[in-house]
Amino acid sequence: MVARNDVELIAVTKRYGQAIAVDAVSLAIPPASYCCLLGPSGCGKTSTLRMIAGHETVTSGDILLADKNVTELPPAQRGTAMMFQSYALFPHLTAQENVAFGLRMRGVGKAERLAKAQRFLELVQLGHLASRLPAQLSGGQQQRVALARALITEPRVLLLDEPLSALDPFLRVHMREELKRLQRELGITFIHVTHGQEEAMALSDIAVVMDHGRIVQAAPPREVFEKPANAFIARFIGGHNVLRTPAGAIAVRSDRCRITPATDPAFAGDSRLPGKVAAVEYQGSGVRVSVMSDDGQQAEALLPDIVFHADPVSLGQPVSLVWDATEIHHLPDNPNAKGIAP
């Protein structure tokens, strides 16, 4: 019988004394999914990951892996593997020996475990560096060794705790491409904790946004970006202006906004924010223009470079930030309104 979900959380709560770190979280992750947990520091995402791994006890609720309740099982019996932020490689062991370590602890013979370790190093494109010590590897190479070590036990679910945070921006982009490639090739579920909105958008099939220990939206990344469930998500994900209008709170993508003269009669009401230019920031392919209104609201337009320089604006200049009415996404009056978990 095929499992309905690789991972299912049912009203999972984690308390540390009187403090609630995770508050009755429920989530279903279908087989072979890439799921990213994201949110600000202290939102509960790492505690959730560690409870799935078995490294933190569950105060209440249940965790199911492949429809099996594993809430009380130790980590080694769950069918998961975890890749830590620090990589935690043994400095005195070669890359191959580091990868083989989990099999060594399971009593697998030396020749067999080293041969398998070599195969997994080749999977992460490091077969030629098998004999090097961690100190002889770059940060990105150490990360690949740690990834191969986590995968060699052939888990059903791989758990990743901010695995890209220590890498430089260029390498981070390259490694997230590698993570997605491996997840697709292996056909297993990855659950990846990150602070990075761009990282979550690029990697995930399911983006789970958390705040104050709760899931506020869980959906495909495009849905989270284009239809944020509330103002918090619109601001946290970025790329949106959150504004107060006579019709209520709205979100409008900054890349769908334009700058026009302050007296342009073509836009009015909910499709216009008059004010003065508060900031101009060149970003290479685009230019960010921030506008401050008389009532203290600040919003921005992300303009293509060629559009901005065809009619540039300067600091303090009266302008209107405008958008088409079809670009408005209405937000709920309740700032804590939840999205629907899959």
Sequence and secondary structure as in RCSB ss.txt:
>XXXX:A:sequence
MVARNDVELIAVTKRYGQAIAVDAVSLAIPPASYCCLLGPSGCGKTSTLRMIAGHETVTSGDILLADKNVTELPP
AQRGTAMMFQSYALFPHLTAQENVAFGLRMRGVGKAERLAKAQRFLELVQLGHLASRLPAQLSGGQQQRVALARA
LITEPRVLLLDEPLSALDPFLRVHMREELKRLQRELGITFIHVTHGQEEAMALSDIAVVMDHGRIVQAAPPREVF
EKPANAFIARFIGGHNVLRTPAGAIAVRSDRCRITPATDPAFAGDSRLPGKVAAVEYQGSGVRVSVMSDDGQQAE
ALLPDIVFHADPVSLGQPVSLVWDATEIHHLPDNPNAKGIAP
>XXXX:A:secstr
   S SEEEEEEEEEETTEEEEEEEEEEE TT EEEEE STTSSHHHHHHHHHTSS  SEEEEEETTEE TTS G
GGTTEEEE TT    TTS HHHHHHHHHHHTT  HHHHHHHHHHHHHHTT GGGTT  GGGS HHHHHHHHHHHH
HTT  SEEEEESTTTTS HHHHHHHHHHHHHHHHHHT EEEEEES HHHHHHH SEEEEEETTEEEEEE HHHHH
HS SSHHHHHHH SEEEEEETTEEEEEEGGG EEEETT TT  GGGEEEEEEEEEEE SSEEEEEEEETTS EEE
EEEEHHHHHHS   TT EEEEE  GGG EE  SSTT      
